[in-house]
Amino acid sequence: MNKRDLVECVAAEIGGSRTAAEKAVKAVLDSILDGVDRDGSVAIAGFGTFERKERAARTGRNPRTGESLEIPASSTVAFRPAAALKRTVATV
């Protein structure tokens, strides 16, 4: 399922227009992005938690040349599914 499919499902579920569903999906996704950026995590009961993870700087190797290089510290986002989501996926 991609974003367009999600918008179509939301439109069908709410019985509204595709435009209204697209605005709703965009609002939810933007809110999750803002929450992770501002607070470090967003928890949605029964679905899961999006949280910012920090990666430390480390030394890596160029696989072509074998040369060592420094990989700088960075941030990423991790998703930890809730128990209800795990159960749903496990039964499929």
N, C-alpha and C positions, 0 to 999 in steps of 0.2 A: 504494500500500500504506500503510495506517495502522498504528497500534500494535496494534490488535486482530488485523489480518491477520498481522502479524509474530509475535504470540503464537501464533496458530494454526499458522503454518509451523514455529515452533520446537517446538511440541507434537508435530506430525507427525514432525519430523525425529528427535527424541529418543525418540519412542514413549512419552511420559509424559503426565501429565494437563495440562489447560489451566492449572490453578492453579500447578503446578510451573514450567511454561513462562513464565507471567506473572511469577513471582518471579525467574526467571533474566533475563528481559528487563529488568525493573525494576532488578535488581542491576547489570547491564551499563551501562544508561543513567545510573544514579546514580553509578557509578564514573567514568564519563566526565565528568560534571558536577563531581564532587569533584576529579578530576585537573586539569581546566582551571582550576578555582578556586584550587587549591593550587599547582600547578606552572606554570601558564600554557599548557601544551599536553599533548595525549595523542596519541601516535602508535600506530596499529594497523597492523602490517606487512601489506601487500597490500590494505589498505582505504584508509587516509588518515590525515591529521593534523587534529585539532581544536586551534585555538590562539586565545588571547585577543589581540585587537587593540585598541590604544588609538586613539581619535579625538580630535584636538586641538579646542580651542574654536575657533569660527569665527563669522563674521557671516553671517546669512542674511536672506532677504527674505520677508515675508508676501505670498503671491501675490495675495491679494485687495486689500490696501491698498497694497502696495509699500513698506511700512514696514520699516526695518532692525531686526533683532533679534539678540541674542547667543545662539548655540547653545552650551551648555556642553560641556566635554570629557566623553567617555563611553567605556565599554568595550563591546566586542561580541565575538562568537565567529565565527571564519572556519573553513571546512573546505577543506583542500587534498587532493584525491583522489590516491591512489597510482597508479603507472603501470599496475598490474594492473587496477585499477578502471576506469581510462580505456580500456584495451584492451577490457574486457568491454562497456562501454557503447558503444564505437565499433563493435562487431560486431553489435549488436542492431539 
